[in-house]
Amino acid sequence: MLIGELREMTSVPGISGYEEKVREKIAEWVEPYADYTIDAIGNLLVELGEGELKGIFMAHMDEIGLLITGIRQDGKLTFRKIGGIDDRLLYGRHLDVVTENGKLDGVIGVLPVHLNLERKFDTVPWSKLVIDIGAESREEAEKLGVKVLDYAVFKKHFAVLNGRYVSTRSLDDRFGVVALVEAIKDLVDHDLDGRWMFAFTVQEEIGLKGARFLAERYSPKYAFAIDSFACCGDLTGDVKLGGGAVIRAVDSSAIYTRALARKVAEIAQRNEIPLQVGVTGGGTDASVFQHKSEVLALSVPIKYLHSEVEMLHLGDLKTLIKLIEAIAFEL
């Protein structure tokens, strides 16, 4: 079941600020189980339980990608990056160009090694690259339906490796979306101690915009981000894929609330839920609640983050879903 949900959710395009299609899919999944609202910035919100707002779980729905900035006279498209994309990953890539009328195939071309007379193989900066959609003029590109401010995402190839791992683009943070939807489905018919909000946020990749909007309006006791744990390297220590969910204790945006981390670790232990604790880079939605709430980031380890081959262990995702549910019951 999780494989099918991950396949379906990761296949939906939606860069920061252009999350409409993703939000529609989330609404489709949630509607049979719970009511939802959409706020002014575009976050989709589900509330379970009654009383004062006790806690909020957040998973961002946006992905990194490319925003079309112009159409050249030769029909090629110029662009800028949206979110953290390594320029090395752009060269020679297949893309989906998303327009108002649907999707077009596009590629970022390369200079063949046969023609590289200077024998230079340095990384080509994104600003020197263009998207080729097969058009030979600006007019032809426009007839295909492309406009400035359309966007492009990497082609999504979905792989299941050795029956245990999933590898595809935009697991960050569509795995978090799947985790929250599964938790909502399991918790909706249970009595909770207080009111819990499940927020599917927008524009995380460009500065946690959706979460900042929530932090201006809500003051929960606890704020959790369900987001990726970039793994594995010297910074991340003993955290590994297959070792269970992760408390993301420290990253570039926050030193999360240690007392809350201890509470969550105790909940995991009582429920025999495998749990790892680690340090990584990047930032999460929870960090913007630090001035008013106890905050923590919960994750699964993901290899090759912000690439076309992001990889997670299915067992870790199952563990994370159990942990989210146990927190809502026991915290």
Buried (B, 14 or more C-beta within 10 A) or exposed (E): EBEEBBBBBBBBBBBBBBBBEBBEBBBEBBEEBBEBEBBEBBBBBBBBBEEEBBBBBBBBBBBBBBBBEEBEEEBBBBBEBBBEBEBEBBBEBEBBBBBEEEBBEBBBEEEEEEEEEEEEEEEBEBEEBBBBBEBEEBEBBEEBBBEEEBBBBBBBEBEBEEEEBBBBBBBBBBBBBBBBBBBBBBBBEEEBEBBBBBBBBBBBBBEBBBBBBBBEEBBBBBBBBBBBBBBBEEBBBEBBBBBBBBBBBBBEBBEBBEEBBEBBBEBBEEBEBBBBBBBBBBBBBBBBBBEEBBBBBBBBBBBBBBBBBBBBBBBBBBBBBBBBBBBBBEB
